[in-house]
Amino acid sequence: MTCTGTAPAAACEPLWARPAMRGASPDAWRPGGLELTDRAAALAGVKPGWRVLDAGCGTGASALHLRRRYGALAAGMDMLAGRHRQGDVPCRVATGVPMVRADAMQPPFIPESFHMILCECVLSLLPDPARALHIFRNLLRSGGTLAVTDLYLTGQKKHTLPAGSCLGWQATRSGILTMLRQAGFLPLCFEDHTPMLGTLAARLVLAGEPLCSLSAAAAGRSANIPHTGTGAGYFLLLARRSG
Amino acid sequence: MSTMKVLDKDYSHWVCARCGQPLQPATVELEYLDSLFNVELPACAACGLVLIPEDLATGKMADVESLLEDK
């Protein structure tokens, strides 16, 4: 493997916070972008007037998209809402989207507030994903839908990764589905979208992120998007609140 | 899909050998395996010939090929 540059001094920064992400995926800092958001919305059958929470919304791009395209009353929640920076540059925030600056583990909403919760490339970063799922369940109305996209281990290779990376949660498909059921969800579908992981990684390289820093991410040292050769996959799942 | 800037150097002084026209930044589609990327590259406004500098071909583009081939 070759490296086109030296690893940046800020290699410990999450990938979404690096300047290359501005060029690679300016609004949606995750594999699949709004295309995968559309897939989740289609599977969920989002209807006008649905109350949708984007947990870990970043700039609010997905919530804005759901409002515009589907007529959903989508809102965002993010610990850094309005305060994200990529390198030295403040990130552009979607306008016209209600956003709350709050911890997903302590959301400031009353139970059963939402028809749908969207959690894109965020669950794995939360300190306790299993507890987060319980919290999300309580925020959903009866029969409400949870849509999650994130990294998982495909089982092709063994990993020894520290906590703190997206793969640090060592999530396999069966482990994720078990965690969902234990939190009171009925899994509806689990789709593999791993090629989108490689495409975003490639866009990051073209935008100037050194390949070796993605390899560092693969080793769990820094951040979100590993080299596709690590056995890492990317999934979209939908689950319904049971009970 | 947004267009990515992939070159740091200025190639505006380059001229198309066939048309004699100066190269101008243009959005170009790069396709590899199942992935498509829109990037800004110098191109001839008359004939459309695109310049891919050697350091791009042997650098970022080679890295991307490696990445997408999962090597």
Interface residues (C-beta under 8 A of the other chain):
Chain A: M1 T2 C3 T4 G23 A24 S25 P26 P195 G198 T199 A201 A202 R203 V205 L206 A207 G208 L211 L214 H227 T228 G229
Chain B: S2 M4 K5 V6 Y32 D34 S35 F37 V39 G59 K60 M61 A62 D63 V64 S66 L67 L68 D70 K71
